[in-house]
Amino acid sequence: MIKNTFLDHKGGWYIYRVHTQKTKELCDERLHAFLFAMLASCPHDYFQEGPRSSSLKFNLSGVDITYVKGHEVCALAEEGLKVNEERFKDNHSKVQVFMLENDDKTIAMEVPIWLEPEELDNYQELFRSPFPLSGHIDLVRVEDGKIWIWDYKPGARKERFASTQVSFYAYMLSRRSGIPLDHFRCGYFDSEDAYVFIPVKEIKRSDLMLERLP
C-alpha cells in the first residue's frame, strides 16, 4: 500500500513515499495526480542547484502562528520515536514512517517540490539565484478537508524560520498541483509542541521582513 522511490538530490538521498490507499480515499484528484507523477517523473535536475526552502533565513510578515499543546501529531511523533527506535537511525525517519504507516490522515512523506523563478515576483531579488527553489516536504496530511503541510522539527519551540520554510512548501505544492492556497494549512512540530498557521496568500517582497543571516 506504500509506494516509494529513491531521490538522489543535493544534500543526500531521500526516500519519497506515498500511501496509495489513503491517497485515493482522501485526496483532491489534482493532488493525487501530482503525488503519483513524482514517483515516476520527478524533475531531478531542479534539485541539484539553487536555493533550498529548508535553508531560508528570513521571516514572512503576515504569518500568525498559533501554539498548540497536545496536538495529535505530537503524540504520533512520540510514539514513532519509541516504536521505530531500532528500525531507523535518524529521528525524522522514525516519525515520518510511523505516521505514514499508522496515522489515517498522513498520505505522503519527503514529497519533492519546487518553484520556478518566473512563478514568483522578485524571485531573483529574494533568492539571488537563476535556479528553482526546491525542497522535500516532511509530511502531507489531509485534515478536515484541508491539505496540511507538516515539518518535523526537534526542538520546535526554538525554531526561528520554520514558518518561512513551511509557507514556501505550501506555496510550491499549490503551484505544482493547481490547488488554491486557501486549501492549505501549515505546521511544524516535535513530540512536545506544535505550531500551526495559515500560509500567506501571496509571497512578494513587500510581505517580507528580511532577517537574513550572514
Backbone as JSON, one array per atom type, in Angstrom:
{
  "sequence": "MIKNTFLDHKGGWYIYRVHTQKTKELCDERLHAFLFAMLASCPHDYFQEGPRSSSLKFNLSGVDITYVKGHEVCALAEEGLKVNEERFKDNHSKVQVFMLENDDKTIAMEVPIWLEPEELDNYQELFRSPFPLSGHIDLVRVEDGKIWIWDYKPGARKERFASTQVSFYAYMLSRRSGIPLDHFRCGYFDSEDAYVFIPVKEIKRSDLMLERLP",
  "N": [[0.81, -1.22, 0.0], [2.14, 1.11, 0.27], [3.99, 3.04, -1.84], [7.28, 3.74, -3.06], [10.16, 5.75, -3.91], [13.61, 6.33, -4.62], [15.41, 9.31, -4.24], [18.01, 11.01, -5.56], [19.22, 13.72, -4.61], [20.53, 17.07, -4.2], [22.34, 17.29, -1.24], [21.86, 14.78, -0.31], [20.41, 11.43, -0.13], [16.95, 10.87, -0.58], [13.98, 9.29, 0.47], [11.12, 9.07, -1.07], [7.81, 8.57, -0.23], [4.54, 7.29, -0.74], [1.3, 6.7, 0.42], [-0.8, 4.61, -1.03], [-3.55, 3.8, -0.79], [-4.73, 5.52, 1.15], [-4.27, 7.93, -0.12], [-5.9, 7.75, -2.4], [-8.4, 7.71, -1.15], [-8.57, 10.12, 0.3], [-7.59, 12.3, -1.11], [-7.78, 15.32, -3.08], [-8.23, 15.13, -6.55], [-6.33, 16.44, -8.08], [-4.11, 16.75, -6.41], [-3.62, 14.08, -5.92], [-2.85, 13.25, -8.52], [-0.46, 14.7, -8.85], [1.19, 13.7, -6.75], [1.48, 11.0, -7.47], [2.64, 11.27, -9.97], [5.18, 12.18, -9.3], [6.43, 9.91, -8.4], [7.34, 8.66, -10.66], [8.3, 10.58, -12.45], [9.87, 12.72, -11.41], [11.44, 15.88, -11.71], [14.59, 15.75, -11.59], [16.81, 17.38, -12.06], [16.13, 19.9, -11.16], [16.71, 19.87, -8.51], [19.36, 19.95, -7.97], [20.84, 22.27, -8.04], [20.62, 25.69, -6.88], [18.47, 27.52, -4.53], [17.39, 26.19, -1.33], [14.42, 25.41, 0.36], [14.55, 24.72, 3.05], [16.73, 26.1, 3.92], [16.23, 28.8, 4.1], [16.58, 31.96, 5.56], [14.93, 34.06, 6.65], [12.08, 35.9, 7.81], [8.55, 35.75, 7.15], [6.17, 38.3, 6.79], [2.88, 38.72, 8.15], [2.25, 36.14, 8.87], [0.51, 34.34, 11.13], [1.17, 32.67, 13.83], [0.05, 29.94, 15.74], [0.31, 28.42, 18.87], [0.01, 25.05, 19.79], [-0.7, 22.96, 22.32], [-0.43, 19.54, 23.01], [-1.27, 18.55, 20.55], [-2.36, 16.15, 18.12], [-0.36, 15.3, 16.36], [1.94, 15.51, 17.83], [1.73, 13.46, 19.72], [1.81, 11.31, 17.95], [4.41, 11.61, 16.97], [5.9, 11.14, 19.3], [5.24, 8.45, 19.78], [6.22, 7.28, 17.44], [8.99, 7.7, 17.71], [9.54, 5.93, 19.74], [8.58, 3.38, 18.87], [9.98, 2.95, 16.47], [12.61, 2.93, 17.23], [14.77, 1.13, 16.94], [14.57, 0.53, 14.3], [15.18, 2.62, 12.55], [17.88, 4.99, 12.13], [17.84, 7.79, 12.2], [15.86, 10.42, 13.63], [13.91, 11.73, 12.12], [13.09, 9.86, 10.15], [12.05, 7.89, 11.84], [9.76, 9.14, 12.88], [8.37, 10.04, 10.58], [7.89, 7.69, 8.96], [6.46, 6.13, 10.75], [4.12, 7.67, 11.06], [3.13, 7.68, 8.42], [2.57, 4.98, 8.09], [0.77, 4.42, 10.16], [-0.98, 6.5, 10.88], [-4.14, 7.68, 10.06], [-4.49, 9.94, 8.55], [-2.19, 10.82, 7.31], [-0.61, 10.99, 4.23], [1.66, 11.1, 2.58], [5.28, 11.35, 2.41], [8.42, 13.13, 2.5], [8.06, 14.63, 0.15], [8.89, 15.67, -3.06], [9.39, 18.97, -4.2], [9.05, 22.11, -5.93], [9.78, 25.47, -7.11], [9.62, 27.56, -9.83], [11.63, 30.24, -11.17], [10.1, 32.17, -12.63], [7.65, 32.0, -11.49], [7.21, 33.53, -9.28], [7.01, 36.81, -8.12], [9.77, 39.06, -8.07], [11.65, 37.07, -7.69], [14.44, 36.7, -8.24], [15.53, 38.73, -6.71], [14.87, 37.97, -4.15], [15.96, 35.34, -3.81], [18.38, 35.29, -5.08], [19.38, 33.74, -7.19], [19.4, 31.98, -10.32], [18.23, 29.56, -10.48], [15.69, 27.02, -9.75], [13.79, 27.21, -6.69], [13.78, 24.69, -4.26], [12.75, 21.69, -2.45], [11.85, 19.25, 0.1], [8.95, 18.01, 1.34], [8.27, 17.15, 4.62], [5.93, 15.8, 5.68], [2.69, 15.16, 4.41], [-0.61, 15.71, 5.22], [-4.14, 15.04, 5.3], [-6.63, 16.83, 6.66], [-9.75, 17.41, 7.93], [-10.71, 18.21, 5.42], [-8.76, 19.95, 4.54], [-5.47, 20.46, 3.18], [-2.67, 19.63, 4.83], [0.56, 20.79, 5.5], [3.24, 19.52, 7.05], [6.12, 19.88, 9.1], [8.64, 18.12, 10.66], [10.33, 19.1, 13.47], [12.75, 18.73, 15.62], [13.03, 20.11, 18.83], [11.21, 22.2, 18.43], [10.17, 24.57, 19.57], [12.27, 26.33, 19.59], [12.7, 27.15, 17.04], [13.32, 29.55, 14.51], [12.84, 30.2, 11.84], [11.15, 28.34, 10.74], [8.49, 28.67, 9.97], [8.67, 30.12, 7.62], [9.95, 28.31, 5.87], [7.97, 26.23, 5.74], [5.79, 27.65, 4.8], [6.62, 28.28, 2.19], [6.73, 25.7, 1.2], [3.99, 25.08, 1.12], [3.14, 27.01, -0.71], [4.58, 26.19, -2.97], [3.55, 23.58, -3.4], [0.93, 24.21, -3.94], [1.24, 25.58, -6.36], [2.32, 23.52, -7.97], [0.32, 21.56, -7.97], [-1.97, 22.9, -8.69], [-3.96, 23.5, -6.93], [-5.83, 25.81, -5.07], [-4.29, 28.1, -2.74], [-5.79, 28.6, -0.49], [-6.73, 26.18, 0.34], [-4.83, 25.02, 1.86], [-3.01, 24.32, 4.88], [-0.58, 24.9, 7.46], [2.15, 23.61, 9.47], [4.55, 22.99, 12.12], [6.44, 20.76, 14.22], [7.28, 18.8, 17.2], [7.76, 16.11, 19.5], [6.58, 17.28, 21.65], [5.57, 19.88, 21.24], [3.51, 21.84, 19.02], [3.06, 23.99, 16.22], [0.93, 25.99, 14.4], [-0.42, 27.45, 11.37], [-1.93, 29.62, 8.91], [-1.02, 29.7, 5.55], [0.45, 32.57, 3.96], [-1.28, 34.38, 1.42], [-0.05, 35.51, -0.78], [3.28, 35.74, -1.77], [5.63, 38.08, -1.73], [8.02, 40.76, -2.16], [7.2, 42.96, -0.62], [5.91, 41.74, 1.44], [7.76, 40.77, 3.11], [9.78, 40.6, 6.01], [12.84, 41.12, 6.16], [15.35, 39.17, 7.52], [17.91, 38.26, 7.12], [20.6, 36.05, 7.67], [24.16, 36.34, 8.06]],
  "CA": [[0.0, 0.0, 0.0], [3.05, 2.25, 0.24], [4.95, 3.06, -2.94], [8.39, 4.64, -2.77], [11.25, 5.88, -4.88], [14.78, 6.98, -4.07], [15.73, 10.56, -4.92], [19.4, 11.44, -5.36], [19.17, 15.16, -4.75], [21.57, 17.78, -3.47], [22.19, 17.15, 0.21], [21.79, 13.37, 0.07], [19.34, 10.59, -0.66], [15.64, 11.0, 0.05], [13.04, 8.24, 0.08], [9.77, 9.61, -1.22], [6.84, 7.51, -0.02], [3.12, 7.65, -0.86], [0.37, 5.64, 0.83], [-1.71, 4.62, -2.17], [-4.95, 3.69, -0.42], [-5.18, 6.76, 1.8], [-4.26, 8.99, -1.12], [-7.11, 7.6, -3.21], [-9.59, 7.98, -0.34], [-8.59, 11.43, 0.92], [-7.0, 13.37, -1.91], [-8.23, 16.02, -4.27], [-7.64, 14.41, -7.69], [-5.16, 17.17, -8.56], [-3.0, 16.38, -5.54], [-3.37, 12.67, -6.21], [-2.11, 13.17, -9.77], [0.91, 15.18, -8.65], [1.94, 12.77, -5.89], [1.82, 9.8, -8.22], [3.56, 11.64, -11.05], [6.53, 12.32, -8.75], [7.03, 8.59, -8.26], [7.92, 8.22, -11.93], [8.84, 11.62, -13.32], [10.39, 13.89, -10.69], [12.49, 16.57, -12.48], [15.72, 15.71, -10.66], [17.74, 18.48, -12.31], [15.71, 21.06, -10.38], [17.11, 19.7, -7.12], [20.81, 19.85, -7.88], [21.39, 23.6, -7.83], [19.6, 26.63, -6.48], [18.16, 27.64, -3.1], [16.57, 25.18, -0.69], [13.46, 26.01, 1.3], [14.99, 24.47, 4.43], [17.86, 26.97, 4.26], [15.83, 30.2, 4.08], [16.84, 32.6, 6.85], [14.19, 35.3, 6.85], [10.7, 35.69, 8.24], [7.48, 36.33, 6.35], [5.17, 39.07, 7.52], [1.51, 38.28, 7.93], [2.06, 34.77, 9.33], [0.01, 34.34, 12.51], [1.46, 31.32, 14.32], [-0.65, 29.55, 16.95], [0.91, 27.29, 19.59], [-0.98, 24.04, 20.17], [-0.18, 21.94, 23.22], [-1.19, 18.3, 22.96], [-1.77, 18.23, 19.21], [-2.23, 14.72, 17.83], [0.9, 14.99, 15.69], [2.96, 15.36, 18.87], [1.59, 12.09, 20.24], [2.3, 10.42, 16.9], [5.87, 11.72, 16.96], [6.41, 10.45, 20.49], [5.09, 7.02, 19.57], [7.13, 6.88, 16.38], [10.35, 7.66, 18.24], [9.66, 4.72, 20.55], [8.34, 2.16, 18.08], [10.99, 2.79, 15.43], [13.92, 3.23, 17.81], [15.8, 0.25, 16.37], [14.34, 0.37, 12.87], [15.85, 3.71, 11.83], [18.89, 5.72, 12.9], [17.51, 9.21, 12.37], [14.54, 10.65, 14.21], [12.95, 12.09, 11.08], [12.53, 8.63, 9.57], [11.25, 7.23, 12.87], [8.47, 9.82, 12.99], [7.69, 10.08, 9.28], [7.41, 6.38, 8.53], [5.4, 5.71, 11.68], [2.88, 8.38, 10.74], [2.63, 7.22, 7.13], [2.06, 3.63, 8.23], [-0.21, 4.23, 11.23], [-1.91, 7.63, 11.03], [-5.09, 7.59, 8.94], [-4.54, 11.22, 7.83], [-0.92, 11.08, 6.64], [-0.66, 10.33, 2.92], [2.94, 11.08, 1.86], [6.43, 11.91, 3.13], [9.56, 13.54, 1.67], [7.49, 14.97, -1.16], [9.73, 16.63, -3.79], [8.6, 20.15, -4.57], [9.91, 23.17, -6.45], [9.18, 26.71, -7.6], [10.46, 28.11, -10.88], [11.83, 31.68, -10.97], [9.05, 33.0, -13.22], [6.4, 31.78, -10.77], [7.14, 34.4, -8.1], [7.53, 38.17, -8.32], [11.02, 39.39, -7.38], [12.35, 35.83, -7.32], [15.88, 36.9, -8.25], [15.86, 39.61, -5.6], [14.7, 37.23, -2.9], [16.75, 34.13, -3.68], [19.72, 35.53, -5.6], [19.75, 32.56, -7.97], [18.57, 31.75, -11.5], [17.74, 28.18, -10.44], [14.47, 26.87, -8.97], [13.72, 26.91, -5.26], [13.33, 23.3, -4.14], [12.72, 21.13, -1.12], [11.14, 17.99, 0.3], [8.0, 18.17, 2.43], [8.35, 16.03, 5.55], [4.68, 15.06, 5.78], [1.44, 15.74, 3.92], [-1.8, 15.1, 5.84], [-5.43, 15.62, 4.93], [-7.36, 17.0, 7.91], [-10.97, 18.21, 7.83], [-10.84, 18.76, 4.09], [-7.63, 20.81, 4.21], [-4.18, 19.81, 2.97], [-1.74, 20.14, 5.83], [1.99, 20.6, 5.27], [3.86, 19.42, 8.37], [7.56, 19.68, 9.15], [9.11, 17.65, 11.96], [11.44, 19.93, 13.93], [13.17, 18.5, 17.01], [13.27, 21.42, 19.44], [10.37, 23.1, 17.63], [9.96, 25.87, 20.22], [13.44, 27.18, 19.37], [12.81, 27.46, 15.62], [13.13, 30.95, 14.13], [12.44, 30.39, 10.45], [10.4, 27.18, 10.25], [7.25, 29.09, 9.31], [9.03, 30.51, 6.25], [10.16, 27.07, 5.12], [6.73, 25.51, 5.5], [4.96, 28.51, 3.95], [7.04, 28.08, 0.81], [6.28, 24.36, 0.81], [2.57, 25.17, 0.75], [3.06, 27.8, -1.94], [5.09, 25.37, -4.07], [2.62, 22.49, -3.69], [-0.23, 24.83, -4.58], [1.63, 25.82, -7.75], [2.54, 22.26, -8.7], [-0.92, 20.79, -8.08], [-3.07, 23.72, -9.19], [-4.96, 23.65, -5.87], [-5.67, 27.14, -4.46], [-3.59, 28.14, -1.46], [-6.79, 28.6, 0.58], [-7.0, 24.79, 0.74], [-3.66, 24.52, 2.58], [-2.65, 24.76, 6.22], [0.83, 24.6, 7.71], [2.55, 23.41, 10.85], [5.8, 22.29, 12.45], [6.17, 20.09, 15.49], [8.09, 17.7, 17.7], [6.94, 15.25, 20.35], [6.0, 18.06, 22.76], [4.94, 21.13, 20.83], [3.11, 22.02, 17.63], [2.78, 25.37, 15.85], [0.13, 25.94, 13.18], [-0.72, 28.75, 10.79], [-2.44, 29.67, 7.55], [0.02, 30.32, 4.71], [0.08, 33.85, 3.35], [-1.84, 34.15, 0.09], [0.87, 35.94, -1.83], [4.61, 35.97, -1.27], [6.35, 39.08, -2.52], [9.0, 41.48, -1.34], [6.54, 43.85, 0.34], [5.41, 40.92, 2.54], [8.89, 40.21, 3.83], [10.6, 41.28, 6.99], [14.09, 40.44, 5.91], [16.21, 38.95, 8.67], [18.9, 37.34, 6.58], [21.81, 35.84, 8.44], [25.36, 36.47, 7.21]],
  "C": [[0.85, 1.26, 0.0], [4.01, 2.08, -0.93], [6.06, 4.04, -2.61], [9.37, 4.69, -3.93], [12.38, 6.64, -4.21], [15.12, 8.2, -4.91], [17.15, 10.97, -4.57], [19.47, 12.93, -5.64], [20.26, 15.81, -3.91], [21.32, 17.67, -1.97], [22.06, 15.7, 0.65], [20.66, 12.63, -0.62], [18.07, 10.81, 0.14], [14.77, 9.83, -0.43], [11.64, 8.83, 0.11], [8.79, 8.46, -1.13], [5.42, 8.07, -0.11], [2.28, 6.46, -0.43], [-0.77, 5.63, -0.18], [-3.18, 4.6, -1.76], [-5.47, 4.97, 0.2], [-5.21, 7.92, 0.82], [-5.51, 8.94, -1.98], [-8.36, 8.02, -2.44], [-9.7, 9.45, 0.06], [-8.27, 12.59, -0.01], [-7.95, 14.03, -2.91], [-7.54, 15.35, -5.45], [-6.4, 15.12, -8.24], [-3.93, 16.85, -7.71], [-2.62, 14.92, -5.77], [-2.51, 12.53, -7.46], [-0.66, 13.62, -9.59], [1.74, 14.19, -7.85], [2.36, 11.53, -6.66], [2.76, 10.09, -9.38], [5.0, 11.71, -10.54], [7.19, 10.97, -8.49], [7.78, 8.17, -9.51], [8.66, 9.31, -12.68], [9.25, 12.89, -12.57], [11.49, 14.55, -11.53], [13.76, 16.76, -11.64], [16.7, 16.87, -10.84], [17.4, 19.71, -11.47], [16.26, 21.03, -8.95], [18.63, 19.63, -6.94], [21.49, 21.2, -7.63], [20.26, 24.51, -7.35], [19.29, 26.59, -4.99], [17.27, 26.49, -2.61], [15.66, 25.85, 0.33], [13.91, 25.84, 2.74], [16.13, 25.38, 4.87], [17.5, 28.45, 4.28], [15.94, 30.8, 5.47], [16.21, 33.98, 6.92], [12.78, 34.94, 7.24], [9.72, 36.35, 7.29], [6.55, 37.13, 7.25], [3.78, 38.5, 7.23], [1.24, 36.85, 8.35], [1.69, 34.8, 10.82], [0.13, 32.91, 13.06], [0.73, 31.07, 15.64], [0.02, 28.33, 17.57], [-0.2, 26.35, 20.03], [-0.3, 23.0, 21.06], [-1.06, 20.7, 23.12], [-1.8, 17.99, 21.62], [-1.51, 16.76, 18.91], [-0.92, 14.38, 17.12], [2.04, 14.84, 16.69], [2.93, 13.95, 19.45], [2.09, 11.08, 19.22], [3.82, 10.43, 16.83], [6.48, 10.97, 18.13], [6.35, 8.93, 20.31], [6.05, 6.52, 18.5], [8.57, 6.78, 16.85], [10.59, 6.39, 19.06], [9.61, 3.46, 19.69], [9.46, 1.9, 17.08], [12.41, 3.04, 15.92], [15.03, 2.4, 17.18], [15.68, 0.11, 14.86], [15.09, 1.4, 12.04], [16.85, 4.41, 12.74], [18.48, 7.16, 13.18], [16.06, 9.4, 12.81], [13.49, 11.04, 13.18], [12.29, 10.84, 10.49], [11.64, 7.9, 10.57], [9.84, 7.81, 12.91], [7.7, 9.73, 11.68], [7.09, 8.73, 8.88], [6.31, 5.88, 9.45], [4.08, 6.39, 11.32], [2.29, 7.91, 9.42], [1.98, 5.84, 7.27], [0.87, 3.51, 9.18], [-1.25, 5.34, 11.4], [-2.85, 7.67, 9.82], [-5.2, 8.88, 8.13], [-3.28, 11.51, 7.02], [-0.86, 10.29, 5.34], [0.7, 10.26, 2.21], [4.03, 11.7, 2.72], [7.58, 12.16, 2.15], [9.12, 13.86, 0.25], [8.38, 15.99, -1.87], [8.88, 17.76, -4.35], [9.53, 21.25, -5.04], [9.07, 24.36, -6.91], [10.13, 27.31, -8.63], [10.53, 29.63, -10.75], [10.7, 32.55, -11.51], [7.72, 32.88, -12.48], [6.24, 32.66, -9.53], [7.75, 35.75, -8.42], [8.81, 38.36, -7.5], [11.8, 38.15, -6.94], [13.86, 36.05, -7.22], [16.33, 37.74, -7.05], [15.81, 38.87, -4.27], [15.73, 36.12, -2.74], [18.14, 34.23, -4.3], [20.24, 34.33, -6.38], [18.85, 32.45, -9.19], [17.91, 30.36, -11.49], [16.49, 28.08, -9.56], [14.72, 26.72, -7.47], [13.19, 25.48, -5.14], [13.34, 22.85, -2.69], [11.97, 19.81, -1.09], [10.25, 18.15, 1.53], [8.06, 16.94, 3.33], [7.09, 15.17, 5.49], [3.53, 15.85, 5.17], [0.3, 14.97, 4.56], [-3.04, 15.75, 5.27], [-6.29, 15.62, 6.2], [-8.56, 17.92, 7.68], [-11.07, 18.92, 6.49], [-9.73, 19.7, 3.66], [-6.37, 19.96, 4.02], [-3.18, 20.44, 3.91], [-0.3, 19.76, 5.46], [2.66, 20.64, 6.64], [5.36, 19.18, 8.24], [7.95, 19.26, 10.56], [10.37, 18.41, 12.33], [11.78, 19.6, 15.38], [13.57, 19.83, 17.65], [12.45, 22.5, 18.76], [10.23, 24.49, 18.26], [11.12, 26.84, 20.01], [13.57, 27.63, 17.92], [12.52, 28.94, 15.35], [12.5, 31.1, 12.75], [11.62, 29.23, 9.88], [9.13, 27.6, 9.52], [7.51, 29.55, 7.88], [9.2, 29.29, 5.38], [8.85, 26.4, 4.76], [5.76, 26.33, 4.65], [5.32, 28.33, 2.48], [6.69, 26.68, 0.32], [4.82, 24.4, 0.33], [2.41, 25.92, -0.58], [3.49, 26.97, -3.14], [4.12, 24.24, -4.42], [1.34, 23.02, -4.32], [0.05, 25.06, -6.06], [1.71, 24.52, -8.55], [1.24, 21.5, -8.92], [-2.06, 21.57, -8.72], [-4.19, 23.91, -8.17], [-4.77, 25.0, -5.21], [-5.06, 27.08, -3.07], [-4.56, 28.15, -0.28], [-7.06, 27.2, 1.12], [-5.88, 24.22, 1.6], [-3.57, 25.12, 3.98], [-1.24, 24.26, 6.51], [1.09, 24.36, 9.19], [3.94, 22.8, 10.96], [5.7, 21.83, 13.89], [7.33, 19.2, 15.92], [7.19, 16.89, 18.63], [6.28, 15.99, 21.5], [5.16, 19.24, 22.29], [4.59, 21.13, 19.35], [2.73, 23.49, 17.41], [2.07, 25.34, 14.5], [-0.17, 27.34, 12.67], [-1.3, 28.57, 9.39], [-1.38, 30.32, 6.67], [-0.47, 31.63, 4.1], [-0.32, 33.6, 1.9], [-0.89, 34.53, -1.04], [2.21, 36.25, -1.19], [5.32, 36.92, -2.22], [7.2, 39.92, -1.6], [8.31, 42.36, -0.29], [5.98, 43.08, 1.54], [6.53, 40.43, 3.45], [9.47, 41.15, 4.87], [11.94, 40.59, 6.93], [14.94, 40.37, 7.16], [17.31, 37.97, 8.24], [20.11, 37.25, 7.51], [23.01, 35.99, 7.51], [25.65, 35.17, 6.49]]
}
